[in-house]
Amino acid sequence: MRFKEEKGISIIEVMIAITILALALLPMMAMFETGISSTTVAGEITIATQLANDRIEEIRNHSFLDVYNTYKDEVVENYGTIPDFPRFRRVTVAEYVDENLDPVAGPTDLLRVTVTLYWHFRGSEKSHSEVTLIARR
């Protein structure tokens, strides 16, 4: 008795195709995870930049000496104290600088104000700083 030749694919061919597909998809899944992580970090940096710029704009509304006297020692806003952004910590400091932007002890007509934001991401603390100069008027 003769068997008819049957057309189609065998189970072995299906298993090989699934294996090849799985091997091709694994690196792509890792890329998705990396992309999501990068997007999350970019979002956090955007928030940190905005919070730093908010503080800088607030500082610009004060006199030169008020800024120095308020921020000559680090002013720290701990986690949970920035309204609507409890995951961030903000540190602001002002220092006198010379015409080369090097820190100096004595009074000059130029202040460098640095605002640094900190946050936690995947078990480590990340940070982003914004710096501005304020001249005595």
N, C-alpha and C positions, 0 to 999 in steps of 0.2 A: 504494500500500500504506500502510495506516495503522498507526502504532505504538500499542501499548497504553500507557495511562498507567500508569507505575510509581509505586508509593508507596515512601517511604523518604527518607533524607537524602543529600544529595550530599556529595562530598568537601570542597567549599568550606564547607559548613555545619559539618562536623566540624572543619576547620581553624580556623574562627572561634571555635567553642566551646572548643577547646584553648587558643587565644590568650587568650581572656577568662579561662579558668580559671588559666592561668599568671600573668597579670597580677594576679589576685586572691590567688594563693598567695605571691607574692614578698614582699609586706609581712608576711604571717603568718610566713614563715620568719625574717625579721629579728626579729620579736617573740620567737620561740623562742630565738634566739641571745641576745637581751637578757635574757630570763628565765633562761637557763642561767648567764649571766655574773653576774646579780644573786644567784642562788642560791649560786654559788661564793663571791662576796664575803661574803655573809651567813654562810656556813660558816666562812670564815677569821676573821671578826670574832668569832664564837662561840668559836672556839679561842683567839683572842687574849684575849678576856675571861676565859676560864677560866684561862689561864696567868697573867694578871695577878692574878686573885683567889687563885690558889694561892700566889703570892709574898706577897701581902698577908696571907694567913692565916699563912704561915710567919713573917713579920715580927712579927705580933701575939703570937707566943710568946716574944719577946725583950724585954728591958728597954728602957725609953725611951732611955737613954744608949747601949746597945749598938746600937740601931737607928740613932741619929744617927751614931755613930762608924763604923759599917759602911757607911752609905749617904750620908754627907755629900758625898762625891765620887761621881759616877756609877759605878755598878757595871754593867758591860756584859757580857752573855752573848752572844757572837757566834753567827752562823749555824752550825748544826751542833753546838752545845754543849748545847742543851736536850734532855734525853733524850726520845726518841720524837717530837720536833718539830723536825727539822733545818732546816726552812724558815723558822723564826722567830728573831728576835733580840730580846732583852729588855734594857731599860735601866731601872734602879731608882735613884731619888735621893730623899733626905730633906732637908728644910730647915726651919729654925725659922720660924714665922709668928706674927704678933701676933693680937689678938682680932678684927681685921678680915680675917684670913687673908692679910695682906700679908707677903711675905718680909722677915725682919730678920736682921741679922748676929749679934746677940748671943743668948745662950740665953734661951729662953722655956719655958713649960710646954706648948707645943703644937708638934707636928711635922706637916708635910704630906708624905706619901709618895706619889710618883708612879711608877707602873709603866707603861712604854710598850713595846708589842710592835710589831715591824716585820716585814714580809714583802713579797715581790715578787709583783706581779700584772700581767700584760700589759706588762712592760717598765718599770713604775714601782714605787717603794717605797710601800707603804701602811702606815698606823700606826693604833694604837688605844691609848688611855690610860685607866687607872683611877686614881683618887685617893682616898686615905683620910687621916683625921686621927688622930693618936695623942696622947693627953694624958699628961702625967707623973702617975704615981700617988702 
